[in-house]
Structures are given as structure tokens and as C-alpha cells.
Amino acid sequence: TETAIEPIILSYLGRTVWQAAQAVPVLNRRDTELFSLRFALKLPLVGIGAAARSILPAIAERLGTTVTFLEHCEVGHAIGAALIGLDQV
């Protein structure tokens, strides 16, 4: 799971800094036979959702950053889903 989420975060942030055409080759070829390129985030991750506390600490470590969990972060998405559901009733 961590190995799947890490590139998604890097891709999203990379595209905010570089144009997509520049970001994709750099982010997709981080490990070659000649070198290994590792990114460290200068921003903390913010955890939201029931699985955040179990998944994000390892991802933050892989990305060289910290993770913050707000009070009641476990139900953040559940509340949003419930509110959307109420609008559709």
C-alpha cells in the first residue's frame, strides 16, 4: 500500500512544481542501474480517514516528512459521505 500511495503523492506535488511533461519522466525513473533518486517532502502529511493512522506514518517516513492527525480524523470522510447522502435523499 505504501509503495502505491507514495508515487501518487509525488506525482501530484511534482505536477504543481513542473509541467506534466517534465514531472512524469523524473518521477517515473527514480531508480535506474546508474542511480537512485529519493525525494523528501518539505511539507507534513495530514491524515484523514479511518486507515490514515495505520498507513500514513510509513508513507511519511518513506518521504522524509512528518504526519499530523487532526482530532476525529478517523471519521472525516464518513461525515462528508453522510452529508452527500443527505443531499441526495
SEDO-303820 format. One record per atom (N, C-alpha, C): atom name; residue in one letter; y, x, z. Coordinates in Angstrom, 1 decimal. Each point is the difference from the previous one (the first is absolute). Layout:
<bazas>
+------+------+--------+--------+--------+
! atom ! type !      v !      u !      w !
+------+------+--------+--------+--------+
!   CA !    A !      Y !      X !      Z !
...
+------+------+--------+--------+--------+
</bazas>
This chain:
<bazas>
+------+------+--------+--------+--------+
! atom ! type !      v !      u !      w !
+------+------+--------+--------+--------+
!    N !    T !   -1.2 !    0.8 !    0.0 !
!   CA !    T !    1.2 !   -0.8 !    0.0 !
!    C !    T !    1.3 !    0.9 !    0.0 !
!    N !    E !    0.0 !    1.0 !    0.9 !
!   CA !    E !    1.2 !    0.9 !    0.0 !
!    C !    E !    0.2 !    0.6 !   -1.3 !
!    N !    T !   -1.1 !    0.5 !   -0.7 !
!   CA !    T !    0.1 !    0.7 !   -1.2 !
!    C !    T !    0.5 !   -1.0 !   -1.2 !
!    N !    A !   -0.1 !   -1.3 !    0.2 !
!   CA !    A !    0.5 !   -0.9 !   -1.0 !
!    C !    A !    1.4 !   -0.4 !    0.3 !
!    N !    I !    0.4 !   -0.1 !    1.3 !
!   CA !    I !    1.4 !   -0.4 !    0.3 !
!    C !    I !    1.0 !    1.1 !   -0.2 !
!    N !    E !   -0.4 !    1.2 !    0.4 !
!   CA !    E !    0.9 !    1.2 !   -0.2 !
!    C !    E !    0.6 !    0.1 !   -1.3 !
!    N !    P !   -0.7 !    0.0 !   -1.1 !
!   CA !    P !    0.6 !    0.1 !   -1.4 !
!    C !    P !    0.9 !   -1.2 !   -0.3 !
!    N !    I !   -0.3 !   -1.2 !    0.5 !
!   CA !    I !    0.9 !   -1.1 !   -0.2 !
!    C !    I !    1.3 !    0.2 !    0.6 !
!    N !    I !    0.1 !    0.5 !    1.2 !
!   CA !    I !    1.2 !    0.3 !    0.7 !
!    C !    I !    0.8 !    1.1 !   -0.8 !
!    N !    L !   -0.7 !    1.0 !   -0.3 !
!   CA !    L !    0.6 !    1.1 !   -0.7 !
!    C !    L !    0.5 !   -0.4 !   -1.4 !
!    N !    S !   -0.7 !   -0.8 !   -0.7 !
!   CA !    S !    0.4 !   -0.5 !   -1.3 !
!    C !    S !    1.3 !   -0.9 !    0.1 !
!    N !    Y !    0.0 !   -0.9 !    1.0 !
!   CA !    Y !    1.2 !   -0.8 !    0.2 !
!    C !    Y !    1.2 !    0.8 !    0.3 !
!    N !    L !   -0.1 !    0.9 !    1.0 !
!   CA !    L !    1.1 !    0.9 !    0.4 !
!    C !    L !    0.4 !    0.9 !   -1.2 !
!    N !    G !   -1.0 !    0.6 !   -0.7 !
!   CA !    G !    0.3 !    0.9 !   -1.1 !
!    C !    G !    0.8 !   -0.7 !   -1.0 !
!    N !    R !   -0.3 !   -1.2 !   -0.3 !
!   CA !    R !    0.8 !   -0.8 !   -1.1 !
!    C !    R !    1.4 !   -0.3 !    0.5 !
!    N !    T !    0.3 !    0.0 !    1.3 !
!   CA !    T !    1.3 !   -0.2 !    0.4 !
!    C !    T !    0.9 !    1.3 !   -0.2 !
!    N !    V !   -0.7 !    1.1 !    0.0 !
!   CA !    V !    0.7 !    1.3 !   -0.2 !
!    C !    V !    0.1 !    0.4 !   -1.4 !
!    N !    W !   -1.2 !   -0.1 !   -0.7 !
!   CA !    W !   -0.1 !    0.4 !   -1.4 !
!    C !    W !   -0.2 !   -1.2 !   -0.9 !
!    N !    Q !    0.3 !    0.2 !   -1.3 !
!   CA !    Q !   -0.4 !   -1.1 !   -0.9 !
!    C !    Q !   -1.5 !    0.0 !   -0.1 !
!    N !    A !   -0.6 !   -1.2 !   -0.3 !
!   CA !    A !   -1.4 !   -0.1 !    0.0 !
!    C !    A !   -0.7 !    1.0 !   -0.9 !
!    N !    A !    0.6 !    0.3 !   -1.1 !
!   CA !    A !   -0.7 !    1.0 !   -0.9 !
!    C !    A !   -0.1 !    1.4 !    0.7 !
!    N !    Q !    1.0 !    0.3 !    0.9 !
!   CA !    Q !   -0.1 !    1.3 !    0.7 !
!    C !    Q !   -0.9 !   -0.1 !    1.2 !
!    N !    A !    0.0 !   -1.1 !    0.7 !
!   CA !    A !   -0.7 !   -0.1 !    1.2 !
!    C !    A !   -1.5 !    0.0 !   -0.2 !
!    N !    V !   -0.5 !   -0.7 !   -1.0 !
!   CA !    V !   -1.4 !   -0.2 !   -0.2 !
!    C !    V !   -0.8 !    1.3 !   -0.2 !
!    N !    P !    0.4 !    0.9 !   -0.9 !
!   CA !    P !   -0.7 !    1.3 !   -0.1 !
!    C !    P !    0.0 !    0.8 !    1.3 !
!    N !    V !    1.1 !    0.0 !    0.7 !
!   CA !    V !    0.0 !    0.9 !    1.2 !
!    C !    V !   -0.9 !   -0.6 !    1.1 !
!    N !    L !    0.1 !   -1.3 !    0.2 !
!   CA !    L !   -0.8 !   -0.7 !    1.0 !
!    C !    L !   -1.5 !   -0.1 !   -0.3 !
!    N !    N !   -0.3 !   -0.1 !   -1.3 !
!   CA !    N !   -1.5 !   -0.1 !   -0.3 !
!    C !    N !   -0.7 !    1.3 !   -0.1 !
!    N !    R !    0.7 !    1.1 !   -0.1 !
!   CA !    R !   -0.7 !    1.3 !   -0.2 !
!    C !    R !    0.4 !    1.0 !    1.2 !
!    N !    R !   -0.2 !   -0.5 !    1.2 !
!   CA !    R !    0.3 !    0.8 !    1.2 !
!    C !    R !   -1.0 !    1.1 !    0.3 !
!    N !    D !   -1.2 !   -0.2 !   -0.5 !
!   CA !    D !   -1.1 !    1.0 !    0.2 !
!    C !    D !   -0.6 !    0.4 !   -1.3 !
!    N !    T !    0.2 !    1.3 !   -0.3 !
!   CA !    T !   -0.6 !    0.6 !   -1.2 !
!    C !    T !   -0.8 !    1.2 !    0.4 !
!    N !    E !   -0.6 !    0.7 !   -1.0 !
!   CA !    E !   -0.7 !    1.2 !    0.3 !
!    C !    E !    1.0 !    1.1 !    0.3 !
!    N !    L !    1.3 !   -0.1 !   -0.3 !
!   CA !    L !    1.0 !    1.0 !    0.3 !
!    C !    L !    0.8 !   -0.2 !    1.3 !
!    N !    F !    0.2 !   -1.2 !    0.4 !
!   CA !    F !    0.8 !   -0.2 !    1.2 !
!    C !    F !   -0.3 !   -1.4 !    0.6 !
!    N !    S !    0.5 !   -0.1 !    1.2 !
!   CA !    S !   -0.1 !   -1.3 !    0.7 !
!    C !    S !    1.4 !   -0.3 !    0.5 !
!    N !    L !    0.5 !   -1.2 !   -0.3 !
!   CA !    L !    1.3 !   -0.4 !    0.3 !
!    C !    L !    0.0 !   -1.1 !    1.0 !
!    N !    R !    0.7 !    0.2 !    1.2 !
!   CA !    R !   -0.1 !   -1.0 !    1.0 !
!    C !    R !    1.5 !   -0.5 !    0.3 !
!    N !    F !    0.1 !   -1.3 !    0.2 !
!   CA !    F !    1.3 !   -0.6 !    0.3 !
!    C !    F !    0.1 !   -0.3 !    1.5 !
!    N !    A !    1.2 !    0.2 !    0.6 !
!   CA !    A !    0.2 !   -0.4 !    1.3 !
!    C !    A !    1.2 !   -1.0 !    0.0 !
!    N !    L !   -0.1 !   -1.2 !    0.6 !
!   CA !    L !    1.1 !   -0.9 !    0.0 !
!    C !    L !    1.0 !    0.3 !    1.0 !
!    N !    K !    1.3 !   -0.2 !   -0.3 !
!   CA !    K !    1.1 !    0.2 !    0.9 !
!    C !    K !    0.3 !   -1.3 !    0.7 !
!    N !    L !   -0.7 !   -1.1 !   -0.3 !
!   CA !    L !    0.2 !   -1.3 !    0.6 !
!    C !    L !   -1.2 !   -0.4 !    0.8 !
!    N !    P !    0.1 !   -0.7 !    1.1 !
!   CA !    P !   -1.1 !   -0.5 !    0.7 !
!    C !    P !   -0.6 !   -1.2 !   -0.7 !
!    N !    L !   -1.3 !   -0.3 !    0.2 !
!   CA !    L !   -0.6 !   -1.2 !   -0.5 !
!    C !    L !    0.2 !   -1.1 !    1.1 !
!    N !    V !    0.1 !   -1.2 !   -0.4 !
!   CA !    V !    0.1 !   -1.1 !    0.9 !
!    C !    V !   -1.2 !   -0.9 !   -0.2 !
!    N !    G !   -0.8 !   -0.2 !    1.0 !
!   CA !    G !   -1.2 !   -0.8 !   -0.1 !
!    C !    G !    0.2 !   -1.5 !    0.2 !
!    N !    I !   -0.5 !   -0.8 !   -0.9 !
!   CA !    I !    0.0 !   -1.5 !    0.1 !
!    C !    I !   -1.4 !   -0.5 !   -0.4 !
!    N !    G !   -0.5 !   -0.9 !    0.7 !
!   CA !    G !   -1.3 !   -0.6 !   -0.3 !
!    C !    G !   -1.0 !    0.3 !    1.0 !
!    N !    A !   -1.1 !   -0.7 !   -0.1 !
!   CA !    A !   -1.1 !    0.1 !    1.0 !
!    C !    A !   -0.7 !    1.4 !    0.0 !
!    N !    A !   -0.1 !    0.5 !   -1.2 !
!   CA !    A !   -0.8 !    1.3 !   -0.1 !
!    C !    A !    0.9 !    1.2 !    0.1 !
!    N !    A !    1.3 !   -0.2 !    0.1 !
!   CA !    A !    1.0 !    1.2 !    0.0 !
!    C !    A !   -0.3 !    1.0 !    1.0 !
!    N !    R !   -0.3 !   -0.4 !    1.3 !
!   CA !    R !   -0.2 !    1.0 !    1.0 !
!    C !    R !   -1.3 !    0.8 !   -0.2 !
!    N !    S !   -1.0 !   -0.5 !   -0.7 !
!   CA !    S !   -1.2 !    0.8 !   -0.3 !
!    C !    S !    0.1 !    0.8 !   -1.2 !
!    N !    I !    0.8 !   -0.3 !   -1.0 !
!   CA !    I !    0.1 !    0.7 !   -1.2 !
!    C !    I !    1.1 !    1.0 !   -0.1 !
!    N !    L !    1.2 !   -0.4 !    0.4 !
!   CA !    L !    1.2 !    0.8 !   -0.3 !
!    C !    L !    0.1 !    1.3 !    0.8 !
!    N !    P !   -0.5 !    0.2 !    1.2 !
!   CA !    P !    0.1 !    1.3 !    0.6 !
!    C !    P !   -0.6 !    1.1 !   -0.9 !
!    N !    A !   -1.2 !   -0.2 !   -0.6 !
!   CA !    A !   -0.6 !    1.0 !   -0.8 !
!    C !    A !    0.8 !    0.2 !   -1.3 !
!    N !    I !    0.6 !   -1.1 !   -0.5 !
!   CA !    I !    0.8 !    0.2 !   -1.2 !
!    C !    I !    1.3 !    0.8 !    0.3 !
!    N !    A !    0.6 !   -0.3 !    1.1 !
!   CA !    A !    1.2 !    0.7 !    0.4 !
!    C !    A !   -0.3 !    1.5 !    0.2 !
!    N !    E !   -1.2 !    0.3 !    0.6 !
!   CA !    E !   -0.4 !    1.4 !    0.2 !
!    C !    E !   -0.2 !    0.7 !   -1.4 !
!    N !    R !   -0.6 !   -0.7 !   -0.9 !
!   CA !    R !   -0.2 !    0.6 !   -1.4 !
!    C !    R !    1.3 !    0.2 !   -0.7 !
!    N !    L !    1.0 !   -0.8 !    0.3 !
!   CA !    L !    1.3 !    0.1 !   -0.6 !
!    C !    L !    1.0 !    0.8 !    0.8 !
!    N !    G !   -0.4 !    0.6 !    1.1 !
!   CA !    G !    0.8 !    0.8 !    0.8 !
!    C !    G !    1.2 !   -0.7 !    0.6 !
!    N !    T !   -0.2 !   -1.2 !    0.4 !
!   CA !    T !    1.1 !   -0.8 !    0.6 !
!    C !    T !   -0.5 !   -0.8 !    1.2 !
!    N !    T !    0.8 !   -0.8 !    0.6 !
!   CA !    T !   -0.4 !   -0.8 !    1.1 !
!    C !    T !   -0.1 !   -1.5 !   -0.4 !
!    N !    V !   -0.5 !   -0.8 !    0.9 !
!   CA !    V !   -0.1 !   -1.4 !   -0.3 !
!    C !    V !    0.5 !   -0.8 !    1.3 !
!    N !    T !    0.7 !   -1.0 !   -0.3 !
!   CA !    T !    0.6 !   -0.9 !    1.1 !
!    C !    T !   -0.6 !   -1.4 !   -0.2 !
!    N !    F !   -0.3 !   -0.6 !    1.2 !
!   CA !    F !   -0.5 !   -1.3 !    0.0 !
!    C !    F !    1.0 !   -0.9 !    0.8 !
!    N !    L !    0.5 !   -1.0 !   -0.6 !
!   CA !    L !    0.9 !   -0.9 !    0.7 !
!    C !    L !   -0.7 !   -0.9 !    0.9 !
!    N !    E !    0.6 !   -0.6 !    0.9 !
!   CA !    E !   -0.6 !   -1.0 !    0.9 !
!    C !    E !   -0.6 !   -1.2 !   -0.9 !
!    N !    H !   -1.2 !   -0.3 !    0.3 !
!   CA !    H !   -0.7 !   -1.1 !   -0.7 !
!    C !    H !   -0.2 !    0.2 !   -1.5 !
!    N !    C !   -0.1 !    1.3 !   -0.4 !
!   CA !    C !   -0.2 !    0.4 !   -1.4 !
!    C !    C !   -1.3 !   -0.6 !   -0.5 !
!    N !    E !   -0.9 !   -0.2 !    0.8 !
!   CA !    E !   -1.3 !   -0.5 !   -0.4 !
!    C !    E !    0.0 !   -1.4 !   -0.7 !
!    N !    V !    1.0 !   -0.8 !    0.4 !
!   CA !    V !    0.1 !   -1.3 !   -0.6 !
!    C !    V !    1.1 !   -0.2 !   -1.0 !
!    N !    G !    0.6 !    1.1 !   -0.4 !
!   CA !    G !    1.1 !    0.0 !   -1.0 !
!    C !    G !   -0.3 !   -0.7 !   -1.3 !
!    N !    H !   -1.1 !    0.3 !   -0.6 !
!   CA !    H !   -0.4 !   -0.7 !   -1.3 !
!    C !    H !   -0.5 !   -1.4 !    0.3 !
!    N !    A !   -0.6 !   -0.2 !    1.1 !
!   CA !    A !   -0.6 !   -1.3 !    0.3 !
!    C !    A !    1.2 !   -1.0 !    0.2 !
!    N !    I !    1.1 !    0.4 !    0.6 !
!   CA !    I !    1.1 !   -0.9 !    0.2 !
!    C !    I !    0.6 !   -0.3 !   -1.4 !
!    N !    G !    0.2 !    1.0 !   -0.8 !
!   CA !    G !    0.5 !   -0.3 !   -1.4 !
!    C !    G !   -0.9 !   -0.9 !   -0.8 !
!    N !    A !   -1.3 !    0.2 !    0.1 !
!   CA !    A !   -0.9 !   -0.9 !   -0.7 !
!    C !    A !    0.0 !   -1.4 !    0.5 !
!    N !    A !    0.2 !   -0.2 !    1.3 !
!   CA !    A !    0.1 !   -1.3 !    0.6 !
!    C !    A !    1.2 !   -0.7 !   -0.5 !
!    N !    L !    1.2 !    0.7 !    0.0 !
!   CA !    L !    1.2 !   -0.6 !   -0.5 !
!    C !    L !    0.0 !   -0.4 !   -1.4 !
!    N !    I !   -0.7 !    0.8 !   -0.9 !
!   CA !    I !   -0.1 !   -0.3 !   -1.4 !
!    C !    I !   -0.9 !   -1.3 !   -0.1 !
!    N !    G !   -1.1 !    0.0 !    0.8 !
!   CA !    G !   -0.8 !   -1.2 !    0.0 !
!    C !    G !    0.7 !   -1.2 !    0.4 !
!    N !    L !    0.9 !    0.0 !    1.0 !
!   CA !    L !    0.7 !   -1.1 !    0.4 !
!    C !    L !    0.9 !   -0.5 !   -1.1 !
!    N !    D !    0.6 !    0.9 !   -0.8 !
!   CA !    D !    0.9 !   -0.4 !   -1.1 !
!    C !    D !   -0.8 !   -0.7 !   -1.1 !
!    N !    Q !   -1.3 !    0.2 !   -0.1 !
!   CA !    Q !   -0.8 !   -0.5 !   -1.1 !
!    C !    Q !   -0.6 !   -1.4 !    0.5 !
!    N !    V !    0.1 !   -0.4 !    1.2 !
!   CA !    V !   -0.6 !   -1.2 !    0.5 !
!    C !    V !    1.0 !   -1.2 !   -0.3 !
+------+------+--------+--------+--------+
</bazas>
